[in-house]
């Protein structure tokens, strides 16, 4: 195949926007993670989360909001742009943001959606900063809570979480680092950078041949490499990368270079692997841009990235809510970030 990376075209952006608008206003089905402290706490998703009640779960709803903001910023002539603005102003009100922030204050809820949902919330705030000043002001109470909580979490986390699902530390830190840099938040930026260097700076010979696990939507190996590429100067990163995957030039670990097989895309957990392929495609694309033209790893990275995209994108079925409530935002992230 020709090793080429996909470009998000306006027609596909419009399709993703329509999906996102439907999803963030779709309250059911909903997977509710909710601490009940008394009978009165048994309430509907919309009562609990007036802003982020849709898209099956809280974090998916947050990153579907992020997707809509990014599409509006990237495509000024997007047909759905006016409706996106209307819905965002309905959801991200000052009252709703105060209610979302208050949710975390109840006993047992201070860890709700940490770290994945928290990181996506800060990523949404990063995008909103460039989109609408009033919405940024509205989000401030929730952003402040999440930022403070995330700092506390990083300070307490002695070892990183290295799984391929929601708890992955490298994923959360990478998303939050983007927020910190966009907001010129020096304290948060330096803390994310220092903790990442502490956790991952001495990693060598990563056992990527054990990937993937059957329900991954991130590659623990590659998201770590992607984070280190964000925090280290290029030459220093390449020295780290040489030790991290020392046999990559020989095509090893081979599992990292080939897409995961999706045996049943209609199975909600197996379909996580579609997101994994999108994630790996994006990281290989980024790494290819850091490698010298004569470096044999560059050609491998380009081919791997293109192959992963080719395996994932045809499986983004808009008719299957198990996939459409989250995968479009993954696709937009990987094709535009």
HELIX and SHEET records of a PDB file:
HELIX    1   1 UNK A   10  UNK A   24  1                                  15    
HELIX    2   2 UNK A   39  UNK A   41  5                                   3    
HELIX    3   3 UNK A   45  UNK A   48  1                                   4    
HELIX    4   4 UNK A   58  UNK A   74  1                                  17    
HELIX    5   5 UNK A   81  UNK A   91  1                                  11    
HELIX    6   6 UNK A   94  UNK A  103  1                                  10    
HELIX    7   7 UNK A  116  UNK A  129  1                                  14    
HELIX    8   8 UNK A  133  UNK A  156  1                                  24    
HELIX    9   9 UNK A  169  UNK A  182  1                                  14    
HELIX   10  10 UNK A  186  UNK A  200  1                                  15    
HELIX   11  11 UNK A  208  UNK A  210  5                                   3    
HELIX   12  12 UNK A  220  UNK A  231  1                                  12    
HELIX   13  13 UNK A  234  UNK A  244  1                                  11    
HELIX   14  14 UNK A  248  UNK A  250  5                                   3    
HELIX   15  15 UNK A  254  UNK A  257  1                                   4    
HELIX   16  16 UNK A  272  UNK A  288  1                                  17    
HELIX   17  17 UNK A  296  UNK A  313  1                                  18    
HELIX   18  18 UNK A  321  UNK A  324  1                                   4    
HELIX   19  19 UNK A  327  UNK A  336  1                                  10    
END                                                                             
